[in-house]
Amino acid sequence: MANDLIPTLAAARKAHQMTQAQLAESAGLSRMTVQRTEGGDLDPRYSTLAEMARVLGMDIIAVPSSLRPSLEAFIQAGGKFLGQPEGVDAPPSVVDSLRR
């Protein structure tokens, strides 16, 4: 797992103003599992992380390491990173084609 996955889930839980107990109950986990996962005291199963993510409205995806910087830049730019003006040598923007 990416070393920032668990801190990302913990931050999302806090952003949703959920307690560890509320997340645990919604995900069908024990509060102790959520607490130990967030605290780094437990090496959780994928299914545990996937349930936590689901409750928080998130998906866990596998991305090739070589593409991660580009994907992060795309997300941070709000999906506009790949947009470019149409021109002779420029293909239509992926973002523009999705808007149609």
C-alpha positions in Angstrom: 0.0 0.0 0.0 1.1 3.5 -0.6 2.5 5.0 2.6 0.1 7.9 2.5 -3.1 5.9 2.1 -3.9 5.6 5.8 -3.2 9.2 6.6 -5.4 10.2 3.6 -8.2 8.1 5.0 -7.8 9.6 8.5 -7.8 13.1 7.0 -11.0 12.3 5.0 -12.7 10.9 8.2 -11.9 14.2 10.0 -13.0 16.3 7.0 -16.3 14.4 7.2 -16.4 15.2 10.9 -16.7 11.5 11.8 -15.3 9.9 14.9 -13.4 6.7 14.6 -16.4 4.9 16.3 -18.8 6.3 13.7 -16.5 5.3 10.8 -16.1 1.8 12.3 -19.8 1.3 12.7 -20.6 2.5 9.2 -17.9 0.2 7.8 -18.8 -2.8 9.9 -15.5 -2.7 11.8 -14.6 -2.4 15.4 -13.5 1.0 16.7 -10.3 -0.6 17.8 -9.5 -1.7 14.2 -10.0 1.9 12.9 -8.0 3.3 15.8 -5.1 0.8 15.4 -5.1 1.2 11.6 -4.9 5.0 11.9 -2.3 4.8 14.6 0.0 2.5 12.6 -0.3 -0.3 15.1 -2.1 -2.6 12.6 -1.3 -3.8 9.1 -4.8 -3.8 7.8 -6.3 -6.1 5.1 -7.2 -4.5 1.8 -10.9 -5.2 2.5 -10.6 -3.1 5.7 -9.2 -0.1 3.9 -11.7 -0.5 1.1 -14.6 -0.4 3.5 -13.2 2.6 5.2 -12.8 4.4 1.9 -16.3 3.4 0.7 -17.9 4.9 3.8 -15.9 8.1 3.1 -17.0 8.3 -0.5 -13.6 7.3 -1.8 -12.1 4.6 -4.1 -8.8 2.9 -3.7 -7.1 2.5 -7.1 -3.7 1.1 -8.2 -1.7 3.5 -10.3 1.7 2.7 -11.9 4.3 4.5 -9.9 5.6 6.2 -13.0 2.2 7.9 -13.6 1.5 9.0 -10.0 3.1 12.5 -10.3 1.1 13.2 -13.5 -2.1 11.9 -12.0 -1.6 13.9 -8.8 -1.0 17.1 -10.9 -4.1 16.4 -12.9 -6.3 16.0 -9.8 -4.8 19.1 -8.1 -5.5 21.1 -11.3 -9.2 20.0 -11.1 -8.9 17.9 -14.2 -7.7 20.8 -16.4 -4.0 19.7 -16.6 -4.5 17.9 -19.9 -6.5 20.7 -21.4 -4.8 22.6 -24.2 -6.0 24.8 -27.0 -6.9 22.9 -30.2 -4.4 23.6 -32.9 -2.7 22.1 -35.9 -0.5 19.7 -33.9 -2.6 19.6 -30.7 -5.2 16.9 -30.3 -8.5 17.8 -28.7 -8.3 18.2 -25.0 -9.4 15.2 -23.0 -11.2 17.5 -20.6 -13.0 19.3 -23.4 -14.1 16.1 -25.0 -15.6 14.9 -21.6 -17.6 18.1 -21.3 -19.5 17.5 -24.6 
